[in-house]
Amino acid sequence: MEIAVIGSDEFALGFRLAGVRHVFVADKDNYQEKMQEAMSNADIGVLAVNADDLQYLSQNYKAKILDSIQPVVVPVGGGESDLREKVKKVIGVDLYKTEDE
Amino acid sequence: MAAHDITPTRSVLLELKKKIKLSQSGYKIMKMKRDGLIIEFFEVLEKARAMRAGVASDFQAAMKKITIARAVDGEIAVRSAAYALQNYPTVKLSSKSIMGMMVPKVEAESIHTSIVNKGYGVIETSAYIEDAAAAFEKLLETLVRAAEVETTMKKLLDEIERTKRRVNALEFKIIPELKDSERFVKFRLEEMERENTTRLKHLKKKGAAAE
């Protein structure tokens, strides 16, 4: 299986340089469409996305892709807010909180 | 099922006792599963936090290096190097079981490509492009490891949530309702027995008066 990347041209260029050939260049308007295309490709095992771009997706679809196992969607950049929120909801305590916060 | 909607018979009472016993043993097992999952979760949490920090720092370093490469060599040189690549990274997806729950196992197969197999000439490209490519390869490696750990954590969290809901339902809804029903059936049976005894005594008295 292969690694794929979805995001702006600038974001994807570096991954192209590392050899990733499944590159989905998407902007605000066609992000969800491109994401659906990437998610339906059975050759993709890991999908790297820019964490900031996830705001272009609907809440339901975002939750669905972040829970996906094949491909596994890994947000790059941004914080760990989604996982942090989930931990807080399930365990009841913010385990990501550091001493500085 | 409301406690008063059931037929107060001995067979129903036996059935209820059986259900209570089963629910209580199920509750104990579920509680143990929940505790086991939480222990497992804490082990994965530390890894996930470290991995997330690794992804963030690798991403920053890689973006910095590609920006330098674009500034020094120009957009076209970086793009032509990127499009000239012939080897592509692959991963192997399999699954493993944690307390009966299947989680994905992601292994990187070939991420690093040696400079001679890249597909572009070593002389034509600068060291900055090579640096940027190496930084993105490192980021991909961290991403693959993060993918496995984060997905395991998500699945563990889902399972903990499901198990917690089941434990709470058994503890606060199912078992108390079954116990209420059992109490109701017991009281009704005792009441019926008392009614029978009174009826028999009454008949006996009537029979004695007739003789």
Contacts between the chains, C-beta under 8 A, distances in Angstrom:
chain1	res1	chain2	res2	distance
A	1	B	90	6.4
A	1	B	91	5.3
A	1	B	92	6.9
A	1	B	93	5.4
A	2	B	88	6.4
A	2	B	89	7.2
A	2	B	90	5.6
A	2	B	91	7.2
A	3	B	89	5.3
A	3	B	90	7.6
A	3	B	91	6.1
A	3	B	140	6.2
A	3	B	143	7.5
A	3	B	144	7.3
A	13	B	66	6.7
A	13	B	78	6.8
A	13	B	79	6.9
A	13	B	82	6.0
A	14	B	62	5.6
A	14	B	63	6.8
A	14	B	66	4.6
A	14	B	132	6.5
A	14	B	135	7.8
A	14	B	136	4.6
A	14	B	139	7.8
A	15	B	136	6.1
A	15	B	140	7.4
A	16	B	82	3.9
A	16	B	83	7.1
A	16	B	85	7.4
A	17	B	66	7.0
A	17	B	78	7.0
A	17	B	81	6.5
A	17	B	82	4.4
A	17	B	85	7.4
A	17	B	129	7.3
A	17	B	132	5.9
A	17	B	133	4.6
A	17	B	136	5.5
A	18	B	89	6.9
A	18	B	111	7.5
A	18	B	133	6.0
A	18	B	136	3.6
A	18	B	137	4.7
A	18	B	139	7.2
A	18	B	140	5.3
A	19	B	85	5.0
A	19	B	87	5.6
A	19	B	88	4.7
A	19	B	89	5.2
A	19	B	111	7.7
A	19	B	113	6.1
A	19	B	137	7.5
A	20	B	88	6.7
A	20	B	89	6.6
A	20	B	140	7.3
A	21	B	85	7.8
A	21	B	88	4.7
A	45	B	90	8.0
A	45	B	91	4.5
A	45	B	92	7.8
A	45	B	93	4.7
A	45	B	106	6.8
A	46	B	91	5.6
A	46	B	106	6.4
A	46	B	143	6.6
A	46	B	144	6.0
A	46	B	147	4.9
A	48	B	140	7.9
A	48	B	143	5.7
A	66	B	154	7.4
A	67	B	154	6.2
A	67	B	158	7.6
A	69	B	104	5.4
A	69	B	151	6.1
A	69	B	155	7.7
A	70	B	93	6.4
A	70	B	104	7.3
A	72	B	93	7.9
A	72	B	104	6.3
A	72	B	106	6.4
A	72	B	147	4.2
A	72	B	148	7.6
A	72	B	150	7.8
A	72	B	151	5.1
A	74	B	55	7.5
A	74	B	143	5.3
A	74	B	146	5.7
A	74	B	147	4.8
A	74	B	150	6.7
A	76	B	55	6.2
A	76	B	59	5.1
A	76	B	139	7.6
A	76	B	143	6.8
A	77	B	56	7.1
A	77	B	59	5.4
A	80	B	49	7.8
A	80	B	52	4.8
A	83	B	48	7.1
A	83	B	52	7.6
A	83	B	150	6.6
A	83	B	153	6.8
A	83	B	154	7.3
A	86	B	154	7.0
A	86	B	157	5.4
A	87	B	45	7.5
A	87	B	157	6.7
A	89	B	161	7.9
A	90	B	157	4.8
A	90	B	160	5.5
A	90	B	161	4.9
A	90	B	164	7.7
A	91	B	38	7.8
A	91	B	41	7.7
A	91	B	160	7.6
A	95	B	45	6.2
A	96	B	49	6.9
